[in-house]
Amino acid sequence: MASQGTVLFDLFGVIARHRSPEAGAALVATAGAPAPAFWDAYWRLRPAYDRGDVTGPAYWRGVGTALGTRFGAARTGALIEADVAGWSAVDDEMVALVGELAASGRRLGLLSNIPPELAAHYEARHPWLGHFAVRGFSCRIGHAKPEPGAYAWCVRALAEEPADVLFVDDREENVAAARAFGLRGVLFTGAAGLRAALRDHP
């Protein structure tokens, strides 16, 4: 693996796995709401939660209001717990690749749309986060992808020129926004494809 070059990683869909259908169903069951209406409210209100504009309890109060109901304290706590659990699985192959890159001398950064409770969960359980010189968690930097401010924050924190940073994400709109900001971008489709991209972008 090349020993130079900064790589800025997305977390979910790259190093961590997307929520499984089973975990999604468990979250819907915890809410006790029809799935289509639940997911509409969940995603429509999510950006403010990811940016840290609202707390977890406030986010879930908003979801409840959108559904025409009210989640009490116990239900809200259960929803936060189920939500965190649904996003908690990681890809061991990608965790190993992150370790390889760090050992080879690559400088690493992380840019993730992630709410406070989930960020705290990962920091408490995943020591491999220590490989990242910069952690751009949206709930702490006040910007969420694909907002330009998210990429600007990471470039400043890394003290790099945008063109010297390779951004890796599994969502095309996030990669396109990174390229528009001046970063090099790779659409993640798997560990093998990323290894090839890293050889092409030392």
N, C-alpha and C positions, 0 to 999 in steps of 0.2 A: 504494500500500500504506500502511496506517495506520502512524503513527510511534510509537505507544505500545503497551504490552501485552507481557508476557513469554510466550514460547512454549517449552514443554519438549517436545523431540522424542524419540521412539524412533529407533533407528538401523536395525536390520534389518527389512525389510519396509516401510520408509518412505523413508529416504535411501539405504540400501544394499539390495541385492537379496537375496532368499532364495536359498539354494543351489539350483543347477539339478539336475535329475535326473541329468545326466551327471556332475556333480561328486560327487553322492552315490554313484553307482555306482563312481566311481574310489576313493572312500574305502573302500567295502565291499571292493573288490578288493585294496586295500592291506592291509586287515585279514585277508583270506583267510578270511572267516567267512560263514555263511549270513545273508542280508540281514535276515530278520525278527528273529533273535536278536541280530544286531549292533545294529540300531536300538533294540531294547528296552533293551539295556545302555547304549547311547550316551545316550539321553534320560533314562533312570532315574537315571544317575549324574551327569548334566550340571549340576544346580543347584549342587552343592558346588564344581564346577570354575568355574562362572560367578561364584560368590561369592568365589572366591579361597581357599576352605577347603583346597583341594588344588592341587598343581602340575600342569602338563601331563603330565609323566611318571607321576605318581601316578594321575592320572585314567585314563590309558591302561592302566596296570597293572590298575586296577580293572575296566576294560572287558574286558581279557584274561581276568582271573580269572572274571568272569561268564560268559564264553564257554568256560571250561574250557581255556584256553591261556595262554601267556606271551609277551608281546611283548618281544623283545630291544631293546637300545638303538637299533640301526639302524632296526628296524621302528617303534619308538615315534617316532623323529624323522621318519620318512616319514609317519606318521599325523598328527602335528602339522602338518607342512607341507601335507598334502592337506586337512586340516580348515580351516586358515587360507585356503588357496586357494579353497575352496568358498564362503567367506563374503566374498570380497574385491571382488565386483562392486558398483558403485554406479549409482544412477539419475541420469544427468546432468541431467535436468529438475529433479529435486528438489535437487540440489546448486546449480543456478542459482537456484532459489527461495529457498534458505537465504541465498545471497548477496544477493538482492534484499531480503529481510527485514532482514538486518543493515544494509544500506546505507540502508534507510528509517528506521532508528532502533529497530527492534524488539530487545529483549533476548532472547537465545536461550540455552537450556540443552539438555543432552543426557542422557538416561537410557537406558542400554543394558545388557542382560544379555550380558556379553561376557567371555571368559576372558583372562588376561594376554597370551598370545602374540598374540591377535587385536587386542587394544587397542594393543599396541606396533606391530603391522603398520599399523594405520590412522594412528597418530600419525606414523609415519615416511614415509607416502606421501600423505597427504591434508591439504594446508595449509588447506583450507576448515574444518577442525575449529577453527581459530583464531577463527571467527565465534561460537563458543559460550563464553559467559562462565563457564559451569559445565559440567563433564563428569562425570556420575555413572556411571562405569563400575562395574558390579557387582563385579568382581574387586578393586576398590580401596575400595569403600565398605562392603563386607561385607553387602550386601543385594541381592536380586534381585527384580524384579517377578514377581508382584504383591504381594510382601511390603510392608506399610505402611511399614517402615523405609526402603525405597528412595525413596518419595515424600517422607518426612519429611526425609531427608538432602538432597534437592534443594531443598526449600522453605527449609531452613536456609541452605544454601549460596547460594541466590539472594537471601536476605534479603527474601523476599516473603511476603505472606499467601497461603494456598492458593487462595482465590477469585480472586486476581489472576493466576493462572498457567493457561494453556491447555495441556493435555497432549494430544499427538498420538501415537497408536499404532495398529498394524494388528490387534491382538488385543483382542477384546471384554473378556476377563477383566482385562486390564491397564487398559483405560479404565474399567471398572467399579470397580476397586480405587482408581484415582486419584480418581474422583468420590466414593467413600466416604470418602476422606481429605479431601475438600473442594475439590479442584481442579476446574476445568472440563475436560471431556474431549471429544475428537473422535475417532471411529473413522476411520482413514485408509483410503480406497478409491482414491486417486489424486490427482495434483497439482491437477486442476481442482476436485475436490470440496473439497480443502484450501483453495484460494484463496477459494472461496465461504464456507467456515467462518470464515476469517480476517476476511472483510468483516463477518460477523455477530458476531465476537468481537474488537472493537478493543481 
